[in-house]
Amino acid sequence: MTYPVHTIDSAPDGAANILAAAKKGMGFVPNLYAVMAEAPALLKAYTTLSKIFDETSLTPTERQIVLLTTSYANDCEYCIAAHSVISQMQKVPDDVVQAIRAGRPISDTKLDALRRFTGAVVTSRGWPSDADTDAFLNAGYERRHVLEVVLGIGMKTLSNYANHIAETPLDQAFASAAWSKAA
């Protein structure tokens, strides 16, 4: 099934204003938002959760690790490309992004504990082992971080699954960071 890539003018009620705000803030409407606009409640949920995730105690680098790792575990080509570019804009070290894109450990042990824990939560469908959680906490994270990771995974899973179903075309703005797990 093909999903439309809406414009501000073609978007259903409740989505056009979100697309307009995205264009004002980013300079363009990402195809993810344009596809999600077909279901305005989904677009609103995703953009709202994104803002809330930014309010967590995780640093911008840590938040991008959660989003990239979730996208890697879910094989979301669109989100890996988009968050690789966003990570660069947020000054996330390139070696961190490249490690996640390649499925390799991050050289910083604390950040790698975050990557491993996020991956464990995603692949276990929310049932990480006590050993996974203990390793995360022993790396210097706190119990609240466990739940903040869950928030990031939930937010990113919305976009990963929407992209899979809608086969969202990659934006030109993210094309330089195109990715596939096979690559």
Number of C-alpha atoms within 10 A of each C-alpha: 6 8 14 16 20 21 18 17 11 14 22 15 11 15 25 19 14 20 24 17 14 17 14 11 10 10 10 14 21 21 20 24 24 25 23 27 28 20 15 19 13 17 23 17 12 20 16 12 18 15 10 14 21 13 11 17 12 17 11 16 18 18 21 21 27 28 25 28 27 30 27 23 18 19 18 24 22 27 27 28 24 22 20 27 20 14 21 13 9 13 11 18 11 11 12 21 23 14 15 23 20 14 14 12 16 20 11 10 11 18 21 21 22 26 26 20 25 29 23 20 21 22 14 11 9 12 12 17 13 9 10 18 21 13 17 24 18 12 15 12 18 12 10 12 17 17 12 20 24 18 18 23 25 18 21 24 20 16 22 26 15 17 21 14 12 16 17 25 14 19 17 11 12 19 13 12 16 18 21 14 13 6 7
